Amino acid sequence: MKVAEILELTDLICVEDSFADLADPATAEPILSLDSEAGKLLVDEDEDLMAVAFRSGGAWYAANYLFHPPAAEVIDLFEGTDGEIYQEDREVWTGAVREYYSAAILREVKPSIEDIPPDRPGKIAGLVTEVWGRQEGAVCIDCCCGSGVGAAALRSAGMRALAYDHDPALLARGFEEGRLVPAETACIDGTMATTYFRPVPYGTAFMMGTIRSFDSGIWERLTLELLALSEETLITVATEEEARMVAVWCRSVGRTPEVRESDRDPLYDRWVCLS
């Protein structure tokens, strides 16, 4: 469902520039400077405020409060419009907002080149079902999703993938190829993932990248965020040394990791760390 449809509008402009901006209260402040002619307020199932929208100059503008509280002035401004109050499930609105910003990426960002081997999604799906079996409808975080090879594999294994990456060009490629679902994908800094997502049963990171001593701190933060978001976690890397480093990070937060070599793909996802 589109953000505009939820508020019974034909079009709606969010004042924040990106999904990542939604964690910064300052990015919602432009809503306060509008010459408001009408208003709409959206609360979730617990009646917590998620967004407010105002009509100004013939257009509707919205500010989001999914990840930070609203300024007191917002409520005063809304009450001055004698506006309407709407209620929607938080996950429905969050998905609509993710879709809004994913659509902006697809419009504005040139996709990266396609570099995914055709057989890789099937190999990843086989690994997932080998580890967890088919988990129909189970939600799984896909950390550092890139252009969506993991997300596509998770869906083929019956799961719903909530994906994130910081590279909009890779995400644009994933959207264009149909591997990434706009409503289930966010362009964010993965070291802050717990700000934007709630914990779910499963989490994955496929072929995390080359983890070297000088940049291992970044990969550690990414891993710790993923572990905080998932009860069971599957991470793949290229080498045993990298897998052993990931296992150390897992143990640092009380997980019991298992490192194994996989013969499914000698190039990608060769070493697996389960925790």
C-alpha positions as CSV (number, residue, x, y, z in Angstrom):
1,M,0.0,0.0,0.0
2,K,1.3,3.5,-0.9
3,V,1.8,6.2,1.8
4,A,-0.7,8.4,0.0
5,E,-3.4,5.7,-0.1
6,I,-3.1,5.1,3.6
7,L,-4.0,8.7,4.2
8,E,-6.7,8.7,1.5
9,L,-4.7,11.0,-0.8
10,T,-3.7,10.8,-4.4
11,D,-0.1,12.1,-3.8
12,L,2.1,12.8,-0.7
13,I,5.6,14.2,-0.4
14,C,7.7,13.2,2.6
15,V,9.9,16.1,3.8
16,E,12.8,13.8,4.8
17,D,15.2,13.2,1.9
18,S,15.9,9.5,2.5
19,F,14.8,6.6,4.6
20,A,18.0,6.8,6.6
21,D,17.1,10.4,7.5
22,L,14.0,9.2,9.4
23,A,16.2,8.6,12.5
24,D,17.2,12.3,12.7
25,P,14.6,14.6,14.2
26,A,16.0,17.6,12.4
27,T,15.0,16.2,9.0
28,A,11.3,16.4,10.0
29,E,11.5,20.0,11.0
30,P,10.5,21.5,7.6
31,I,7.0,20.4,8.3
32,L,6.8,23.1,11.0
33,S,7.4,25.9,8.5
34,L,4.4,25.1,6.2
35,D,1.5,27.4,5.9
36,S,-0.9,24.6,6.7
37,E,-4.4,24.5,5.2
38,A,-5.5,21.1,6.4
39,G,-4.0,18.2,8.4
40,K,-4.0,14.4,8.8
41,L,-2.4,12.5,11.7
42,L,-1.5,8.8,11.7
43,V,-1.2,6.6,14.7
44,D,-0.3,2.9,15.0
45,E,-2.2,0.1,16.7
46,D,-1.0,1.3,20.1
47,E,-2.1,4.9,19.2
48,D,1.5,6.1,19.0
49,L,2.1,8.8,16.5
50,M,3.8,7.7,13.3
51,A,3.3,10.6,10.9
52,V,1.6,13.8,10.3
53,A,0.6,15.4,7.0
54,F,-0.4,18.9,6.0
55,R,-1.7,20.5,2.9
56,S,0.1,23.6,1.8
57,G,0.0,25.4,-1.5
58,G,-2.2,22.7,-3.0
59,A,0.2,19.8,-2.1
60,W,0.3,17.4,0.8
61,Y,3.5,17.0,2.8
62,A,4.3,14.4,5.5
63,A,6.8,14.1,8.3
64,N,7.6,10.7,9.9
65,Y,8.0,9.8,13.5
66,L,8.8,6.1,13.2
67,F,12.2,6.4,14.8
68,H,12.1,9.5,16.9
69,P,9.4,11.4,18.9
70,P,7.6,14.4,17.4
71,A,8.3,18.0,18.4
72,A,5.5,19.4,20.6
73,E,4.8,22.1,17.9
74,V,3.6,19.4,15.5
75,I,0.7,18.5,17.6
76,D,-0.2,22.2,18.1
77,L,0.0,22.7,14.3
78,F,-2.3,19.7,13.6
79,E,-4.8,20.8,16.2
80,G,-5.0,24.2,14.5
81,T,-6.1,22.6,11.3
82,D,-9.0,20.6,12.9
83,G,-7.7,17.7,10.9
84,E,-8.5,14.0,10.6
85,I,-6.9,11.1,12.6
86,Y,-6.0,7.8,10.9
87,Q,-4.9,4.5,12.4
88,E,-2.8,1.8,10.7
89,D,-0.5,-1.0,11.8
90,R,3.1,0.2,12.3
91,E,4.5,-2.5,10.0
92,V,2.1,-1.5,7.2
93,W,3.1,2.2,7.3
94,T,6.8,1.4,7.7
95,G,6.6,-0.8,4.6
96,A,4.8,1.9,2.7
97,V,7.5,4.4,3.7
98,R,10.3,2.0,2.7
99,E,8.5,1.6,-0.7
100,Y,8.3,5.4,-1.1
101,Y,12.1,5.8,-0.7
102,S,12.9,2.7,-2.7
103,A,10.9,4.2,-5.6
104,A,13.0,7.4,-5.3
105,I,16.2,5.3,-5.6
106,L,14.9,3.6,-8.7
107,R,13.9,6.9,-10.3
108,E,17.1,8.8,-9.4
109,V,20.0,6.4,-9.1
110,K,21.8,4.7,-12.0
111,P,21.8,0.9,-11.3
112,S,25.2,-0.8,-10.8
113,I,26.2,-3.4,-13.4
114,E,24.8,-6.9,-13.1
115,D,27.4,-9.2,-11.7
116,I,25.4,-12.0,-10.1
117,P,26.0,-15.6,-11.5
118,P,22.6,-17.0,-12.6
119,D,23.0,-20.1,-10.4
120,R,23.9,-18.3,-7.2
121,P,20.4,-17.7,-5.9
122,G,19.6,-21.4,-6.1
123,K,22.8,-22.3,-4.3
124,I,22.0,-19.8,-1.5
125,A,18.4,-21.1,-1.2
126,G,19.8,-24.6,-0.9
127,L,22.1,-23.5,1.9
128,V,19.2,-21.8,3.7
129,T,16.9,-24.9,3.5
130,E,19.8,-27.2,4.5
131,V,20.3,-25.1,7.7
132,W,16.8,-24.1,8.6
133,G,14.5,-26.1,6.3
134,R,11.6,-24.3,4.7
135,Q,10.3,-21.6,7.0
136,E,7.1,-20.5,5.2
137,G,6.4,-16.9,5.9
138,A,9.2,-16.5,8.5
139,V,10.8,-13.1,8.5
140,C,14.5,-12.9,7.9
141,I,16.9,-9.9,8.0
142,D,19.2,-9.7,4.9
143,C,22.2,-7.6,6.1
144,C,24.4,-6.0,3.4
145,C,21.9,-7.3,0.8
146,G,23.7,-5.7,-2.2
147,S,21.6,-6.2,-5.3
148,G,19.4,-8.7,-3.6
149,V,20.7,-12.2,-4.5
150,G,20.2,-13.3,-0.9
151,A,16.8,-11.7,-0.5
152,A,15.6,-13.5,-3.7
153,A,17.0,-16.8,-2.4
154,L,15.3,-16.4,1.0
155,R,12.0,-15.8,-0.7
156,S,12.4,-18.9,-2.8
157,A,13.0,-20.8,0.4
158,G,9.7,-19.6,1.7
159,M,10.9,-16.6,3.9
160,R,10.0,-12.9,3.8
161,A,13.3,-11.0,3.5
162,L,13.8,-7.5,5.1
163,A,16.8,-6.3,3.3
164,Y,19.2,-3.3,3.8
165,D,22.4,-2.0,2.3
166,H,24.1,1.5,2.2
167,D,24.8,1.4,-1.6
168,P,21.8,2.9,-3.6
169,A,23.3,1.8,-7.0
170,L,23.3,-1.9,-5.9
171,L,19.7,-1.5,-4.5
172,A,18.6,0.1,-7.8
173,R,20.0,-3.0,-9.6
174,G,18.1,-5.3,-7.3
175,F,14.9,-3.4,-7.8
176,E,15.3,-3.4,-11.5
177,E,16.0,-7.1,-11.6
178,G,13.1,-7.9,-9.3
179,R,15.3,-9.5,-6.6
180,L,14.5,-6.8,-4.0
181,V,11.0,-5.9,-2.9
182,P,10.7,-2.1,-2.5
183,A,8.5,-2.3,0.6
184,E,10.9,-4.7,2.3
185,T,14.2,-2.8,1.5
186,A,15.9,0.1,3.1
187,C,19.0,2.1,2.2
188,I,20.7,2.6,5.6
189,D,24.0,2.4,7.4
190,G,24.0,-1.2,8.6
191,T,26.0,-0.3,11.7
192,M,22.7,1.4,12.8
193,A,20.3,-1.3,11.7
194,T,18.7,-1.7,15.1
195,T,17.4,1.8,14.8
196,Y,15.3,0.9,11.7
197,F,14.3,-2.7,12.2
198,R,12.8,-4.8,15.0
199,P,14.2,-8.2,16.0
200,V,13.0,-11.1,13.9
201,P,13.5,-14.9,14.1
202,Y,16.2,-15.2,11.4
203,G,19.1,-13.1,10.0
204,T,21.6,-13.6,7.2
205,A,24.6,-11.9,5.6
206,F,25.7,-13.6,2.4
207,M,29.4,-13.1,1.3
208,M,29.9,-10.2,3.7
209,G,33.0,-9.0,1.9
210,T,36.7,-9.1,2.4
211,I,37.3,-8.7,6.1
212,R,40.8,-7.4,6.7
213,S,42.5,-6.4,9.9
214,F,42.3,-2.6,9.2
215,D,38.6,-2.6,8.5
216,S,37.4,-5.4,10.7
217,G,35.9,-2.9,13.1
218,I,33.2,-2.0,10.6
219,W,32.4,-5.6,9.8
220,E,32.2,-6.3,13.5
221,R,29.7,-3.5,14.1
222,L,27.6,-4.8,11.1
223,T,27.7,-8.3,12.5
224,L,26.7,-7.2,16.1
225,E,23.8,-5.2,14.7
226,L,22.6,-8.3,12.7
227,L,23.0,-10.5,15.8
228,A,20.9,-8.1,17.8
229,L,18.2,-8.3,15.2
230,S,18.0,-12.0,14.8
231,E,17.6,-15.0,17.0
232,E,19.3,-17.4,14.6
233,T,21.9,-16.0,12.3
234,L,23.7,-17.4,9.2
235,I,26.7,-15.5,7.8
236,T,28.8,-16.5,4.8
237,V,32.3,-15.4,3.9
238,A,35.1,-16.4,1.5
239,T,37.7,-17.7,3.8
240,E,38.0,-19.7,7.0
241,E,40.0,-16.9,8.7
242,E,37.1,-14.5,8.1
243,A,34.6,-17.1,9.4
244,R,36.7,-17.5,12.6
245,M,36.7,-13.7,13.1
246,V,32.9,-13.7,12.8
247,A,32.7,-16.5,15.3
248,V,34.7,-14.4,17.8
249,W,32.2,-11.6,17.4
250,C,29.3,-14.0,17.9
251,R,30.8,-15.4,21.2
252,S,31.3,-11.8,22.4
253,V,27.5,-11.4,22.7
254,G,26.9,-14.9,24.2
255,R,26.2,-16.8,21.0
256,T,27.5,-20.3,20.3
257,P,28.8,-20.2,16.8
258,E,29.5,-23.1,14.5
259,V,31.9,-22.7,11.6
260,R,31.7,-25.0,8.6
261,E,32.9,-25.2,5.0
262,S,30.3,-25.4,2.3
263,D,30.9,-27.2,-1.0
264,R,27.9,-25.6,-2.7
265,D,29.9,-22.8,-4.2
266,P,33.8,-22.7,-4.2
267,L,33.9,-19.0,-4.9
268,Y,30.9,-17.4,-3.0
269,D,29.6,-18.3,0.4
270,R,32.3,-21.0,0.9
271,W,32.6,-20.6,4.7
272,V,29.6,-20.5,6.9
273,C,29.2,-19.2,10.5
274,L,25.9,-20.2,12.2
275,S,24.9,-18.9,15.6
